[in-house]
Amino acid sequence: MAAMRRADLPDLTSWIESRQTQGLYFLTREEVMKALQRSESAFKQAAARLEKKRRIVRIHGGFFAIIPFEYAATGMLPAEWFIDDLMDYIGQPYYVGLMSASALHGAAHQQPQEFHVVTNGPLRNIKPRNRLQISFFSKSRIKNVPLDRIKVQTGHIPVSTPEATALDLIRYAKRIGGLDRVLTVLQELGEVMEPEKLLEAAKSDGTLACAQRLGFLLEKAGFPDLTSSLYKWVTEKDPFPSKLETAIPGRGHKKNERWKLIVNIDVEGDL
């Protein structure tokens, strides 16, 4: 069969519509140029027209999200629809974590204004056209994190388990609004956590100070039954006293003997 002539190839709009029928809500500059036999200049012109019409939005480099008509008013679709393809394009392993993972596990009292992604190296946050920000968190031991595969509109994405999510909330508390916000999330997230899975996540994480802080806050959130195995493990490790809030001096503050924690800040949840 003779090769299709360039003039017979579909335009970018038709090609996008075809992608959507396949359940795909992204495109890359490279694949469009190859499929439609267009130059980079021609692609940029066509993409600019469709961005103005809110049919696509550039997310990162040559990666674009396709905006279905039902999301045209906001000009953005949920990040979980394209995050797997985006991270494949970037070439880094990842999982959805922190507040975004909490929401996917049902702790949605505080809907995040950012989409939280944990990966194994530094990446700049992405805020396409001042819409929902994708915030990246770097973690070296990403392969050790217990994950769930959660179904979304476009397939399944890796999401930290509730227990691993809780540890990340502690680790990155400053970046997500502080320990008050963490405690509020734990008041809901604790409903779907399990004691043995919490211990597994703590061992995988390997940071005793985070386990101490989490054990203390889970009990404060009203889930003492979750912490029995974690407490036994922490006690066996005989850790040095840690501060609840690392940025505040610990001298002169009361020590929680159970968790060997210097309680140098009053933490209050919203629920």
C-alpha positions in Angstrom: 0.0 0.0 0.0 1.4 3.4 -0.9 2.3 5.7 2.0 -0.4 8.2 2.9 0.2 11.6 1.4 0.8 14.5 3.7 -2.3 16.2 2.3 -4.4 13.2 3.2 -3.3 13.1 6.9 -5.8 14.4 9.5 -5.3 17.8 11.2 -4.4 18.1 14.8 -8.0 18.6 15.9 -9.2 15.4 14.3 -6.2 13.5 15.6 -7.0 14.6 19.2 -10.6 13.5 18.8 -9.4 10.1 17.7 -7.1 10.0 20.8 -10.1 10.6 23.1 -12.1 7.8 21.5 -9.2 5.5 22.6 -9.4 6.9 26.2 -6.2 8.8 25.8 -6.1 12.4 27.2 -2.5 13.4 26.4 -0.3 14.0 23.5 3.4 14.7 22.9 4.9 17.0 20.4 7.2 14.2 19.1 4.4 11.7 18.4 2.2 14.3 16.7 5.0 15.5 14.4 5.7 11.9 13.5 2.1 10.8 13.0 1.0 13.9 11.1 4.3 14.5 9.3 4.4 18.1 10.4 7.3 20.3 11.2 7.9 21.6 14.7 6.9 25.1 13.6 3.6 23.8 12.1 2.9 21.8 15.3 3.5 24.9 17.5 1.1 27.0 15.4 -1.6 24.3 15.5 -1.1 23.7 19.3 -1.3 27.4 20.0 -4.7 27.6 18.3 -6.0 24.7 20.3 -4.6 26.0 23.6 -6.5 29.2 22.9 -9.7 27.2 22.4 -9.0 25.3 25.6 -8.8 21.9 23.8 -5.2 21.2 25.0 -2.9 22.6 27.7 0.9 22.3 27.8 1.9 20.5 31.0 5.7 20.0 30.7 8.1 20.3 27.8 6.4 18.7 24.8 3.7 17.0 26.9 0.1 18.3 26.6 -3.1 17.3 28.2 -6.2 16.9 26.1 -9.2 18.8 27.6 -12.5 17.0 27.0 -15.5 19.3 26.4 -16.9 18.7 29.9 -13.8 20.4 31.3 -13.6 23.2 28.8 -14.8 25.8 31.3 -11.9 25.2 33.7 -9.4 24.5 31.0 -7.9 21.6 32.9 -8.7 18.0 33.7 -7.9 16.0 36.9 -4.2 15.3 37.1 -4.7 11.6 37.9 -6.0 11.2 34.3 -2.6 11.9 32.8 0.0 11.6 35.6 1.1 8.1 34.6 1.8 9.2 31.0 3.5 12.4 32.2 5.9 10.6 34.5 6.6 8.1 31.7 7.4 11.0 29.4 9.7 12.6 32.0 11.3 9.2 32.6 11.2 9.0 36.5 9.4 6.5 38.8 6.7 8.0 40.9 3.7 7.5 43.1 0.8 9.8 44.0 1.3 10.7 47.7 0.5 13.0 50.6 -2.7 15.0 50.3 -3.6 13.6 46.9 -3.2 10.1 48.1 -5.2 10.9 51.3 -8.1 12.2 49.1 -8.0 9.0 47.0 -8.2 6.9 50.1 -11.2 8.9 51.3 -9.7 11.5 53.6 -11.1 14.4 51.5 -12.1 16.9 54.3 -9.4 19.2 53.0 -9.4 19.0 49.3 -5.9 19.8 48.1 -5.2 22.7 45.8 -2.2 20.9 44.5 -1.6 17.4 43.1 1.2 15.7 45.1 3.6 13.4 43.4 6.6 11.7 45.0 9.6 10.7 42.8 13.2 9.8 43.2 14.8 13.1 42.1 14.2 16.8 42.1 11.6 18.2 39.7 10.3 21.7 39.5 6.6 22.1 40.4 4.3 22.5 37.4 1.5 25.0 37.3 0.1 25.0 33.7 -1.5 28.4 32.9 -2.1 29.1 36.6 -4.3 26.1 37.0 -4.0 23.2 39.4 -0.4 22.9 40.5 1.5 19.6 40.4 4.0 19.6 43.3 6.9 17.1 43.3 8.5 15.6 46.4 11.9 13.9 46.2 12.5 10.7 48.1 15.6 8.5 47.6 14.0 5.2 48.9 11.0 5.3 46.6 11.2 1.6 45.7 10.6 0.7 49.4 7.3 2.5 49.7 4.2 0.2 50.0 1.8 1.1 47.2 -1.8 0.5 46.1 -2.9 0.5 42.4 -6.0 2.7 42.3 -8.4 2.8 39.3 -9.0 6.2 37.8 -10.7 7.4 34.6 -7.7 6.4 32.3 -6.5 3.2 34.1 -4.6 2.5 37.3 -2.0 4.7 39.0 0.4 3.9 41.9 -0.7 5.5 45.2 1.0 5.2 48.5 -1.0 3.1 51.0 -2.8 4.9 53.8 0.0 3.9 56.2 2.8 5.0 53.9 0.9 8.2 53.1 0.7 9.0 56.9 4.5 8.7 57.2 5.0 11.0 54.2 2.6 13.6 55.7 4.9 13.7 58.7 8.1 13.8 56.7 6.9 16.7 54.5 4.6 18.5 57.1 6.2 21.9 56.5 5.5 21.8 52.8 1.8 20.9 53.1 0.7 23.3 55.8 2.2 22.1 59.1 1.3 19.5 61.8 -2.2 20.9 62.4 -3.1 20.1 58.9 -1.5 16.7 59.2 -3.5 15.9 62.3 -6.7 16.9 60.5 -5.9 14.4 57.7 -5.0 11.7 60.1 -8.4 12.1 61.9 -9.9 10.7 58.6 -7.1 8.6 57.2 -6.8 6.6 60.4 -10.2 5.1 59.6 -8.7 3.1 56.7 -5.3 2.2 58.3 -4.3 -1.1 59.7 -1.7 -1.7 62.6 0.4 -4.3 60.8 0.5 -2.4 57.6 1.5 0.7 59.6 4.5 -1.3 61.0 5.4 -2.5 57.6 5.4 1.0 56.2 7.5 2.3 59.1 10.1 -0.4 58.6 10.2 0.4 54.9 10.6 4.1 55.6 13.3 3.5 58.2 13.1 6.9 59.9 12.4 6.4 63.6 11.7 10.1 64.3 8.9 10.0 61.7 7.5 6.9 63.3 7.6 8.5 66.8 5.8 11.6 65.6 3.2 9.6 63.7 2.5 7.3 66.7 2.0 10.3 68.9 -0.3 12.1 66.4 -2.4 9.0 65.6 -3.1 8.6 69.3 -4.0 12.2 69.5 -6.3 11.8 66.5 -8.2 9.0 68.4 -6.6 5.8 67.0 -4.6 4.2 69.9 -5.5 0.7 68.6 -3.4 1.4 65.4 -0.2 2.1 67.3 0.5 -1.1 69.3 2.8 -2.8 66.9 4.4 0.5 65.9 5.1 1.3 69.6 6.7 -2.1 70.2 9.0 -1.7 67.3 10.0 1.9 68.2 10.6 0.8 71.8 12.9 -2.0 70.7 14.9 0.5 68.7 15.4 2.6 71.8 15.5 5.9 69.9 16.9 9.2 71.1 14.2 11.8 72.0 13.0 13.7 69.0 11.2 17.0 68.7 7.6 17.0 67.5 8.3 20.2 65.5 11.9 20.2 64.2 12.0 24.0 63.6 11.3 24.9 67.2 13.7 24.5 70.1 13.0 21.6 72.4 14.5 23.0 75.6 11.9 23.6 78.4 9.1 21.6 76.8 7.4 18.5 78.2 8.6 15.1 77.0 6.2 12.4 76.0 7.8 9.3 77.6 5.8 6.8 75.6 7.1 8.0 72.2 10.3 9.6 73.5 9.1 12.8 71.9 9.6 16.4 73.0 6.2 18.0 72.6 7.4 21.5 71.7 4.2 22.6 69.9 0.4 22.4 70.5 -1.2 20.5 67.6 -4.9 20.8 66.9 -7.0 19.2 64.2 -10.1 20.7 62.6 -12.4 17.7 63.0 
